[in-house]
Amino acid sequence: MAETARLTLPALEVKHQLPGSEILAWGEQAGGTGANPVVIDCKALHGITTIKGAIAGYNSATAGGVTNTHVTTTHSGSTLNLHRWKPTSSSDTTLVASTTAENFSYIVWGVA
């Protein structure tokens, strides 16, 4: 019998101090006006001055269809960028930047 564990993450800021000066943090970010990318200041929110890596996903219980289907991350210094992507149309699956607002959940790690 399969078991499912459910983890509910608090909004905005949670962090865990790792050995040394490394920090693991996670949170939720509202999609806002549909700006792409969504920019997160990890120094202000989590105390991370240098991001080493991050993952993100949509915080949604429904499939994206031809709106948002993919999320990718880029980072520089303490800035985390969450990029949204969608198919060009239902008949053209080439991904293009999306400006449809969606909520994200993310995990970021780096150095304080």
Residue pairs with C-beta under 8 A, 6 or more apart in sequence:
9 26
9 27
9 28
9 105
10 27
11 27
11 28
12 27
12 28
12 45
13 25
13 27
13 45
13 46
14 25
14 26
14 27
15 23
15 24
15 25
15 26
15 46
15 47
16 23
16 24
16 25
17 23
18 24
18 109
21 111
21 112
22 52
22 109
22 110
22 111
22 112
23 46
23 47
23 48
23 109
23 110
23 111
23 112
24 107
24 108
24 109
25 42
25 45
25 46
25 48
25 107
25 108
25 109
26 105
26 106
26 107
26 108
27 40
27 45
27 46
27 105
27 106
28 59
28 103
28 104
28 105
28 106
29 38
29 40
29 82
29 103
29 104
29 105
29 106
30 101
30 103
31 38
31 84
31 100
31 101
31 102
31 103
31 104
32 38
32 101
33 101
34 98
34 99
34 100
34 101
35 99
36 83
36 84
36 97
36 98
36 99
37 74
37 81
37 82
37 83
37 84
38 81
38 82
38 84
38 104
39 79
39 80
39 81
39 82
40 79
40 80
40 81
40 82
40 106
40 108
41 78
41 79
42 48
42 51
42 78
42 79
42 80
42 108
42 110
43 49
43 78
46 108
47 112
48 78
48 108
48 109
48 110
48 111
48 112
49 77
49 78
49 110
49 111
49 112
50 77
50 78
50 110
50 111
51 75
51 76
51 77
51 78
51 79
51 80
51 108
51 109
51 110
52 109
52 110
52 111
53 75
53 108
53 109
53 110
54 73
54 75
54 80
54 106
54 107
54 108
54 109
55 73
55 106
55 107
56 71
56 72
56 73
56 82
56 104
56 105
56 106
56 107
57 71
57 104
57 105
57 106
58 64
58 68
58 71
58 102
58 103
58 104
58 105
59 102
59 103
59 104
59 105
60 102
60 103
64 86
66 86
66 87
66 89
66 90
67 86
67 98
67 100
67 102
68 84
68 85
68 86
68 98
68 100
68 102
69 85
69 86
69 87
69 95
70 84
70 85
70 86
70 95
71 82
71 83
71 84
71 85
71 104
72 82
72 83
72 85
73 80
73 81
73 82
73 83
73 106
74 80
74 81
74 83
75 81
75 108
78 110
80 106
80 108
82 104
82 106
83 97
84 97
84 98
84 99
84 100
84 102
85 95
85 96
85 97
85 98
86 95
86 96
86 97
86 98
86 100
87 93
87 94
87 95
87 96
88 94
88 95
88 96
